[in-house]
Amino acid sequence: MDNAAGGTVWAALDAPFGTTVLSQTGEVTLLLTRGADLVTTRHLHAWHDEFGHLVRGSGEIEIDGVPHPVTAGSTWEIRRGTPHGGRFDGEFTVLVWFTPGDDLAAPDRVNL
């Protein structure tokens, strides 16, 4: 990651609660989400792989029916078509990559 992109990521870590698009190309979409007490309903992505890294906080990610506790520093991979969901307890910051890049105006999320 070059210095400019890295500076953008680190500056965004203290952004207000919500989701910030850090990068969006045909190859990857990088999102940073800050919030508190979030529950993500079970869903899958039809044509994207998802990678996540929990920067701050804790919770649980359920991948294909198997719960995985997560704490700051945890990283996960979810292959396209794999049912998943989860929750973050208290305040959290998470980086999520989708590859290939996601069209945020027409996401490929399928709620289950």
KOLTOR-781024 format. One record per residue: residue number from 1; residue in one letter; x, y, z of N, C-alpha, C in turn. Coordinates in steps of 0.001 Angstrom, whole numbers, plus 500000, padded with zeros to 6 digits. Atoms other than C-alpha are relative to their C-alpha. Layout:
N
<num: NUM residu: a n_east: X n_north: Y n_up: Z ca_east: X ca_north: Y ca_up: Z c_east: X c_north: Y c_up: Z>
...
This chain:
112
<num: 1 residu: m n_east: 500855 n_north: 498826 n_up: 500000 ca_east: 500000 ca_north: 500000 ca_up: 500000 c_east: 500896 c_north: 501230 c_up: 500000>
<num: 2 residu: d n_east: 499149 n_north: 498813 n_up: 500054 ca_east: 501482 ca_north: 503324 ca_up: 499021 c_east: 499664 c_north: 500945 c_up: 501146>
<num: 3 residu: n n_east: 500133 n_north: 499084 n_up: 498874 ca_east: 501870 ca_north: 506166 ca_up: 501475 c_east: 498669 c_north: 500753 c_up: 499990>
<num: 4 residu: a n_east: 501254 n_north: 499240 n_up: 500068 ca_east: 498852 ca_north: 508130 ca_up: 500229 c_east: 498814 c_north: 499131 c_up: 500384>
<num: 5 residu: a n_east: 501112 n_north: 500893 n_up: 499671 ca_east: 496489 ca_north: 505155 ca_up: 500394 c_east: 500043 c_north: 499625 c_up: 501473>
<num: 6 residu: g n_east: 499865 n_north: 500344 n_up: 498592 ca_east: 497851 ca_north: 504132 ca_up: 503789 c_east: 499551 c_north: 501133 c_up: 500895>
<num: 7 residu: g n_east: 500428 n_north: 498839 n_up: 499225 ca_east: 497315 ca_north: 507651 ca_up: 505090 c_east: 498492 c_north: 500131 c_up: 500013>
<num: 8 residu: t n_east: 501460 n_north: 499951 n_up: 500080 ca_east: 493709 ca_north: 507526 ca_up: 503888 c_east: 499377 c_north: 498989 c_up: 500939>
<num: 9 residu: v n_east: 500537 n_north: 501041 n_up: 499126 ca_east: 493075 ca_north: 504248 ca_up: 505709 c_east: 500137 c_north: 500416 c_up: 501453>
<num: 10 residu: w n_east: 499789 n_north: 499675 n_up: 498582 ca_east: 494602 ca_north: 505397 ca_up: 508992 c_east: 499191 c_north: 501214 c_up: 500420>
<num: 11 residu: a n_east: 500824 n_north: 498839 n_up: 499658 ca_east: 492812 ca_north: 508765 ca_up: 508897 c_east: 498543 c_north: 499589 c_up: 500160>
<num: 12 residu: a n_east: 501397 n_north: 500430 n_up: 499952 ca_east: 489494 ca_north: 506965 ca_up: 508298 c_east: 499678 c_north: 499213 c_up: 501261>
<num: 13 residu: l n_east: 500265 n_north: 500805 n_up: 498806 ca_east: 489920 ca_north: 504828 ca_up: 511425 c_east: 499300 c_north: 500789 c_up: 501097>
<num: 14 residu: d n_east: 500661 n_north: 499165 n_up: 499005 ca_east: 488683 ca_north: 507759 ca_up: 513500 c_east: 498830 c_north: 500784 c_up: 499411>
<num: 15 residu: a n_east: 501152 n_north: 499355 n_up: 500631 ca_east: 485867 ca_north: 508749 ca_up: 511121 c_east: 498757 c_north: 499789 c_up: 500859>
<num: 16 residu: p n_east: 501259 n_north: 500223 n_up: 499266 ca_east: 482326 ca_north: 509130 ca_up: 512503 c_east: 499428 c_north: 498622 c_up: 499677>
<num: 17 residu: f n_east: 500639 n_north: 501294 n_up: 500242 ca_east: 480186 ca_north: 505991 ca_up: 512770 c_east: 499378 c_north: 499990 c_up: 498606>
<num: 18 residu: g n_east: 500538 n_north: 500163 n_up: 501340 ca_east: 479084 ca_north: 504677 ca_up: 509396 c_east: 500991 c_north: 499251 c_up: 499135>
<num: 19 residu: t n_east: 499133 n_north: 500701 n_up: 500935 ca_east: 480662 ca_north: 503176 ca_up: 506302 c_east: 500660 c_north: 501005 c_up: 499076>
<num: 20 residu: t n_east: 499209 n_north: 499159 n_up: 500884 ca_east: 483425 ca_north: 504875 ca_up: 504316 c_east: 500566 c_north: 499124 c_up: 498898>
<num: 21 residu: v n_east: 499403 n_north: 500714 n_up: 501124 ca_east: 484417 ca_north: 503687 ca_up: 500833 c_east: 501433 c_north: 500504 c_up: 499862>
<num: 22 residu: l n_east: 498592 n_north: 499604 n_up: 500074 ca_east: 488226 ca_north: 503707 ca_up: 500865 c_east: 500553 c_north: 499804 c_up: 498599>
<num: 23 residu: s n_east: 499542 n_north: 500265 n_up: 501362 ca_east: 488712 ca_north: 502264 ca_up: 497377 c_east: 498923 c_north: 499221 c_up: 499277>
<num: 24 residu: q n_east: 500951 n_north: 500756 n_up: 500803 ca_east: 486469 ca_north: 501062 ca_up: 494578 c_east: 500525 c_north: 499938 c_up: 498575>
<num: 25 residu: t n_east: 499507 n_north: 500234 n_up: 501360 ca_east: 487902 ca_north: 499566 ca_up: 491382 c_east: 499324 c_north: 498742 c_up: 499481>
<num: 26 residu: g n_east: 500536 n_north: 501249 n_up: 500530 ca_east: 487005 ca_north: 496671 ca_up: 489130 c_east: 500548 c_north: 498785 c_up: 500714>
<num: 27 residu: e n_east: 499369 n_north: 501127 n_up: 499335 ca_east: 489378 ca_north: 494478 ca_up: 491122 c_east: 499591 c_north: 499845 c_up: 501454>
<num: 28 residu: v n_east: 500276 n_north: 500091 n_up: 498563 ca_east: 488458 ca_north: 495338 ca_up: 494710 c_east: 499179 c_north: 501201 c_up: 500464>
<num: 29 residu: t n_east: 500685 n_north: 498918 n_up: 499277 ca_east: 486104 ca_north: 497375 ca_up: 496880 c_east: 500431 c_north: 499870 c_up: 501451>
<num: 30 residu: l n_east: 499536 n_north: 499978 n_up: 498614 ca_east: 487495 ca_north: 498351 ca_up: 500289 c_east: 499117 c_north: 500947 c_up: 500795>
<num: 31 residu: l n_east: 500891 n_north: 499215 n_up: 499143 ca_east: 485083 ca_north: 499551 ca_up: 502974 c_east: 500519 c_north: 500002 c_up: 501426>
<num: 32 residu: l n_east: 499718 n_north: 499918 n_up: 498574 ca_east: 485686 ca_north: 500730 ca_up: 506518 c_east: 498685 c_north: 500335 c_up: 500682>
<num: 33 residu: t n_east: 501232 n_north: 499748 n_up: 499256 ca_east: 482756 ca_north: 500515 ca_up: 508926 c_east: 500333 c_north: 500180 c_up: 501468>
<num: 34 residu: r n_east: 499899 n_north: 499750 n_up: 498567 ca_east: 482658 ca_north: 502023 ca_up: 512412 c_east: 498585 c_north: 500054 c_up: 500535>
<num: 35 residu: g n_east: 501323 n_north: 499979 n_up: 499419 ca_east: 479718 ca_north: 501525 ca_up: 514697 c_east: 499989 c_north: 499392 c_up: 501380>
<num: 36 residu: a n_east: 500179 n_north: 500618 n_up: 498683 ca_east: 478327 ca_north: 499935 ca_up: 517832 c_east: 498843 c_north: 499017 c_up: 499922>
<num: 37 residu: d n_east: 501051 n_north: 501008 n_up: 499854 ca_east: 476339 ca_north: 496777 ca_up: 518508 c_east: 499266 c_north: 499717 c_up: 498685>
<num: 38 residu: l n_east: 500557 n_north: 500300 n_up: 501318 ca_east: 475784 ca_north: 495699 ca_up: 514896 c_east: 499729 c_north: 498506 c_up: 499863>
<num: 39 residu: v n_east: 500315 n_north: 501375 n_up: 500359 ca_east: 474022 ca_north: 492487 ca_up: 513868 c_east: 499811 c_north: 499975 c_up: 498489>
<num: 40 residu: t n_east: 500113 n_north: 500159 n_up: 501445 ca_east: 474433 ca_north: 491406 ca_up: 510238 c_east: 499192 c_north: 498742 c_up: 499727>
<num: 41 residu: t n_east: 500845 n_north: 501151 n_up: 500284 ca_east: 471670 ca_north: 489136 ca_up: 508987 c_east: 500717 c_north: 499022 c_up: 499077>
<num: 42 residu: r n_east: 499393 n_north: 501050 n_up: 500803 ca_east: 472582 ca_north: 485851 ca_up: 507330 c_east: 499752 c_north: 500296 c_up: 498515>
<num: 43 residu: h n_east: 500082 n_north: 499686 n_up: 501422 ca_east: 473327 ca_north: 486392 ca_up: 503624 c_east: 501166 c_north: 499329 c_up: 499271>
<num: 44 residu: l n_east: 498853 n_north: 500440 n_up: 500788 ca_east: 475672 ca_north: 485452 ca_up: 500801 c_east: 500234 c_north: 501017 c_up: 498898>
<num: 45 residu: h n_east: 499664 n_north: 499153 n_up: 501142 ca_east: 477404 ca_north: 487217 ca_up: 497929 c_east: 500125 c_north: 499088 c_up: 498786>
<num: 46 residu: a n_east: 500078 n_north: 500874 n_up: 501168 ca_east: 476689 ca_north: 485729 ca_up: 494519 c_east: 501303 c_north: 499962 c_up: 499202>
<num: 47 residu: w n_east: 498805 n_north: 499999 n_up: 500819 ca_east: 479881 ca_north: 486841 ca_up: 492764 c_east: 501189 c_north: 500678 c_up: 500622>
<num: 48 residu: h n_east: 498843 n_north: 499379 n_up: 499334 ca_east: 482238 ca_north: 488314 ca_up: 495347 c_east: 500512 c_north: 499146 c_up: 501142>
<num: 49 residu: d n_east: 499384 n_north: 500521 n_up: 498786 ca_east: 484673 ca_north: 486897 ca_up: 497847 c_east: 500099 c_north: 501164 c_up: 500968>
<num: 50 residu: e n_east: 499924 n_north: 498958 n_up: 498977 ca_east: 484784 ca_north: 488826 ca_up: 501138 c_east: 501136 c_north: 499659 c_up: 500959>
<num: 51 residu: f n_east: 498933 n_north: 500130 n_up: 499007 ca_east: 487765 ca_north: 489366 ca_up: 503392 c_east: 499786 c_north: 501099 c_up: 501029>
<num: 52 residu: g n_east: 500205 n_north: 499005 n_up: 498958 ca_east: 487508 ca_north: 491134 ca_up: 506739 c_east: 501139 c_north: 500011 c_up: 500995>
<num: 53 residu: h n_east: 499006 n_north: 499850 n_up: 498930 ca_east: 489836 ca_north: 492450 ca_up: 509418 c_east: 499395 c_north: 500899 c_up: 501068>
<num: 54 residu: l n_east: 500554 n_north: 499222 n_up: 498896 ca_east: 488543 ca_north: 493597 ca_up: 512796 c_east: 501121 c_north: 500809 c_up: 500639>
<num: 55 residu: v n_east: 498973 n_north: 499092 n_up: 499466 ca_east: 490603 ca_north: 496617 ca_up: 513829 c_east: 499774 c_north: 500238 c_up: 501486>
<num: 56 residu: r n_east: 500368 n_north: 499752 n_up: 498602 ca_east: 488751 ca_north: 497346 ca_up: 517084 c_east: 498700 c_north: 499277 c_up: 500303>
<num: 57 residu: g n_east: 501253 n_north: 500601 n_up: 499569 ca_east: 486081 ca_north: 495518 ca_up: 519039 c_east: 500060 c_north: 498484 c_up: 500086>
<num: 58 residu: s n_east: 500115 n_north: 501458 n_up: 499905 ca_east: 484827 ca_north: 491948 ca_up: 519338 c_east: 498609 c_north: 499603 c_up: 499530>
<num: 59 residu: g n_east: 501294 n_north: 500504 n_up: 500421 ca_east: 481962 ca_north: 489754 ca_up: 518251 c_east: 500110 c_north: 498576 c_up: 499517>
<num: 60 residu: e n_east: 500011 n_north: 501358 n_up: 500527 ca_east: 481237 ca_north: 486638 ca_up: 516249 c_east: 499587 c_north: 500047 c_up: 498532>
<num: 61 residu: i n_east: 500333 n_north: 500150 n_up: 501409 ca_east: 481236 ca_north: 485818 ca_up: 512538 c_east: 499560 c_north: 498548 c_up: 499797>
<num: 62 residu: e n_east: 500486 n_north: 501347 n_up: 500307 ca_east: 479147 ca_north: 482835 ca_up: 511426 c_east: 500231 c_north: 499770 c_up: 498511>
<num: 63 residu: i n_east: 499690 n_north: 500311 n_up: 501390 ca_east: 480476 ca_north: 481249 ca_up: 508224 c_east: 499537 c_north: 498571 c_up: 499715>
<num: 64 residu: d n_east: 500539 n_north: 501302 n_up: 500395 ca_east: 478520 ca_north: 478395 ca_up: 506632 c_east: 499530 c_north: 499193 c_up: 501213>
<num: 65 residu: g n_east: 500577 n_north: 500649 n_up: 498830 ca_east: 476811 ca_north: 477634 ca_up: 509954 c_east: 500935 c_north: 499808 c_up: 501180>
<num: 66 residu: v n_east: 499019 n_north: 500187 n_up: 498922 ca_east: 479997 ca_north: 477642 ca_up: 512066 c_east: 500342 c_north: 501365 c_up: 500606>
<num: 67 residu: p n_east: 499667 n_north: 498721 n_up: 499359 ca_east: 480422 ca_north: 480468 ca_up: 514630 c_east: 501503 c_north: 500113 c_up: 500275>
<num: 68 residu: h n_east: 498586 n_north: 499717 n_up: 499748 ca_east: 483872 ca_north: 482070 ca_up: 514926 c_east: 500091 c_north: 501277 c_up: 500836>
<num: 69 residu: p n_east: 499810 n_north: 498786 n_up: 499217 ca_east: 484617 ca_north: 484482 ca_up: 517805 c_east: 501078 c_north: 500867 c_up: 499341>
<num: 70 residu: v n_east: 499008 n_north: 499079 n_up: 500552 ca_east: 486484 ca_north: 487584 ca_up: 516592 c_east: 500311 c_north: 501086 c_up: 501020>
<num: 71 residu: t n_east: 499532 n_north: 498894 n_up: 499158 ca_east: 488517 ca_north: 490162 ca_up: 518492 c_east: 500914 c_north: 500859 c_up: 499136>
<num: 72 residu: a n_east: 499102 n_north: 499120 n_up: 500743 ca_east: 490729 ca_north: 493048 ca_up: 517394 c_east: 501195 c_north: 499200 c_up: 499497>
<num: 73 residu: g n_east: 498912 n_north: 500743 n_up: 500619 ca_east: 493291 ca_north: 491617 ca_up: 514983 c_east: 499542 c_north: 498772 c_up: 499237>
<num: 74 residu: s n_east: 500522 n_north: 501167 n_up: 500723 ca_east: 491055 ca_north: 488798 ca_up: 513690 c_east: 499798 c_north: 500331 c_up: 498524>
<num: 75 residu: t n_east: 500196 n_north: 499879 n_up: 501440 ca_east: 490944 ca_north: 488272 ca_up: 509927 c_east: 499224 c_north: 498788 c_up: 499520>
<num: 76 residu: w n_east: 500784 n_north: 501114 n_up: 500506 ca_east: 488500 ca_north: 486127 ca_up: 507944 c_east: 499847 c_north: 500102 c_up: 498488>
<num: 77 residu: e n_east: 500240 n_north: 500124 n_up: 501437 ca_east: 487792 ca_north: 484956 ca_up: 504411 c_east: 498682 c_north: 499272 c_up: 499800>
<num: 78 residu: i n_east: 501278 n_north: 500629 n_up: 500307 ca_east: 484352 ca_north: 484146 ca_up: 503026 c_east: 499895 c_north: 499902 c_up: 498475>
<num: 79 residu: r n_east: 500087 n_north: 500227 n_up: 501449 ca_east: 484130 ca_north: 482600 ca_up: 499552 c_east: 498608 c_north: 500329 c_up: 499479>
<num: 80 residu: r n_east: 501297 n_north: 499689 n_up: 500629 ca_east: 481379 ca_north: 483725 ca_up: 497177 c_east: 499060 c_north: 498800 c_up: 500104>
<num: 81 residu: g n_east: 500999 n_north: 501052 n_up: 499880 ca_east: 478160 ca_north: 481767 ca_up: 497643 c_east: 499901 c_north: 499357 c_up: 501370>
<num: 82 residu: t n_east: 499995 n_north: 500597 n_up: 498659 ca_east: 478921 ca_north: 480944 ca_up: 501300 c_east: 499092 c_north: 500803 c_up: 500933>
<num: 83 residu: p n_east: 500863 n_north: 499293 n_up: 499049 ca_east: 476132 ca_north: 481831 ca_up: 503784 c_east: 500818 c_north: 500476 c_up: 501210>
<num: 84 residu: h n_east: 499292 n_north: 499457 n_up: 498837 ca_east: 477403 ca_north: 484084 ca_up: 506577 c_east: 499207 c_north: 501155 c_up: 500611>
<num: 85 residu: g n_east: 500594 n_north: 498891 n_up: 499266 ca_east: 476406 ca_north: 486716 ca_up: 509114 c_east: 500819 c_north: 500203 c_up: 501258>
<num: 86 residu: g n_east: 499242 n_north: 499825 n_up: 498767 ca_east: 477488 ca_north: 487891 ca_up: 512505 c_east: 499554 c_north: 501201 c_up: 500794>
<num: 87 residu: r n_east: 500310 n_north: 498857 n_up: 499144 ca_east: 477548 ca_north: 490541 ca_up: 515150 c_east: 501299 c_north: 500574 c_up: 500549>
<num: 88 residu: f n_east: 498901 n_north: 499318 n_up: 499316 ca_east: 479911 ca_north: 493087 ca_up: 516654 c_east: 499416 c_north: 500612 c_up: 501258>
<num: 89 residu: d n_east: 500488 n_north: 499546 n_up: 498696 ca_east: 479485 ca_north: 493898 ca_up: 520347 c_east: 500705 c_north: 501292 c_up: 500389>
<num: 90 residu: g n_east: 499402 n_north: 498725 n_up: 499602 ca_east: 480028 ca_north: 497441 ca_up: 521579 c_east: 500563 c_north: 500712 c_up: 498782>
<num: 91 residu: e n_east: 499407 n_north: 499248 n_up: 501105 ca_east: 482072 ca_north: 499873 ca_up: 519495 c_east: 500982 c_north: 499129 c_up: 499234>
<num: 92 residu: f n_east: 499117 n_north: 500807 n_up: 500837 ca_east: 483938 ca_north: 498345 ca_up: 516566 c_east: 500443 c_north: 500807 c_up: 498781>
<num: 93 residu: t n_east: 499518 n_north: 499500 n_up: 501285 ca_east: 485962 ca_north: 499202 ca_up: 513467 c_east: 500419 c_north: 498777 c_up: 499200>
<num: 94 residu: v n_east: 499687 n_north: 501159 n_up: 500837 ca_east: 486183 ca_north: 496697 ca_up: 510604 c_east: 500316 c_north: 500459 c_up: 498576>
<num: 95 residu: l n_east: 499675 n_north: 499811 n_up: 501414 ca_east: 487860 ca_north: 496745 ca_up: 507182 c_east: 499486 c_north: 498779 c_up: 499257>
<num: 96 residu: v n_east: 500528 n_north: 501106 n_up: 500792 ca_east: 486120 ca_north: 494638 ca_up: 504524 c_east: 500361 c_north: 500232 c_up: 498532>
<num: 97 residu: w n_east: 499669 n_north: 499977 n_up: 501419 ca_east: 487370 ca_north: 493841 ca_up: 501012 c_east: 499049 c_north: 499078 c_up: 499256>
<num: 98 residu: f n_east: 500765 n_north: 500857 n_up: 500895 ca_east: 485182 ca_north: 492490 ca_up: 498217 c_east: 500775 c_north: 499906 c_up: 498693>
<num: 99 residu: t n_east: 499307 n_north: 500173 n_up: 501267 ca_east: 486841 ca_north: 490994 ca_up: 495158 c_east: 499277 c_north: 498962 c_up: 499163>
<num: 100 residu: p n_east: 499700 n_north: 498754 n_up: 500699 ca_east: 486167 ca_north: 491439 ca_up: 492343 c_east: 499215 c_north: 501161 c_up: 500595>
<num: 101 residu: g n_east: 500642 n_north: 498806 n_up: 499447 ca_east: 485066 ca_north: 494999 ca_up: 493080 c_east: 498483 c_north: 499936 c_up: 499919>
<num: 102 residu: d n_east: 501459 n_north: 500019 n_up: 499897 ca_east: 481426 ca_north: 495415 ca_up: 494130 c_east: 499426 c_north: 501277 c_up: 499404>
<num: 103 residu: d n_east: 500743 n_north: 498832 n_up: 500456 ca_east: 478970 ca_north: 497755 ca_up: 492416 c_east: 499097 c_north: 500419 c_up: 501158>
<num: 104 residu: l n_east: 500741 n_north: 499618 n_up: 498796 ca_east: 477701 ca_north: 499597 ca_up: 495500 c_east: 498580 c_north: 500464 c_up: 499693>
<num: 105 residu: a n_east: 501356 n_north: 499608 n_up: 500384 ca_east: 474663 ca_north: 500840 ca_up: 493562 c_east: 499118 c_north: 498768 c_up: 499756>
<num: 106 residu: a n_east: 500746 n_north: 501245 n_up: 500236 ca_east: 473655 ca_north: 497213 ca_up: 492832 c_east: 500775 c_north: 498848 c_up: 500625>
<num: 107 residu: p n_east: 499205 n_north: 501039 n_up: 499338 ca_east: 475291 ca_north: 494973 ca_up: 495460 c_east: 499474 c_north: 498592 c_up: 499719>
<num: 108 residu: d n_east: 500370 n_north: 501383 n_up: 500281 ca_east: 475289 ca_north: 491209 ca_up: 495015 c_east: 499565 c_north: 499240 c_up: 501239>
<num: 109 residu: r n_east: 500412 n_north: 500621 n_up: 498739 ca_east: 474067 ca_north: 490534 ca_up: 498564 c_east: 498634 c_north: 499340 c_up: 499842>
<num: 110 residu: v n_east: 501254 n_north: 500747 n_up: 500028 ca_east: 471358 ca_north: 487859 ca_up: 498797 c_east: 499676 c_north: 499647 c_up: 501444>
<num: 111 residu: n n_east: 500390 n_north: 500298 n_up: 498620 ca_east: 469586 ca_north: 487824 ca_up: 502180 c_east: 499355 c_north: 498629 c_up: 500066>
<num: 112 residu: l n_east: 500528 n_north: 501357 n_up: 499827 ca_east: 468720 ca_north: 484363 ca_up: 503477 c_east: 498958 c_north: 499947 c_up: 501103>
